[in-house]
Amino acid sequence: MFKLSIVDTPRQRKLVLEGKLVAPWTAEVEPAWRRASKDLQGRSLIVDLRNVTLIGTDGETILLGLMRDGAEFLCGDVLAKHVVKQLARKCRCEG
């Protein structure tokens, strides 16, 4: 199960991801990310991973793309924090 929501505030646009970030649901994230990235008007793009329970290889690939695009991340549990930390290292090495 997977849910994706977009929440707008004056200072940020938040992609809220919930559930399992694995195929086939990862295919929903990229189009939402592209829509969310348009018309930010100076706001930050935040990816909220606090309710993600599993991140697969496809999910890591999507998150790496978001990271390279300048998104910031909110992590709640050890899994999400670990994945984001590993992706940040990879992003710096490949940059």
Buried (B, 14 or more C-beta within 10 A) or exposed (E): EBEBEEEEEEEEBBBBBBBBBBEEBBEBBEEBBEEBBEEEEEBEBBBBBEEBBEBBEBBBBBBBBBBEEEBBBBBEEEBBEEBBEEBEEBBEEEE
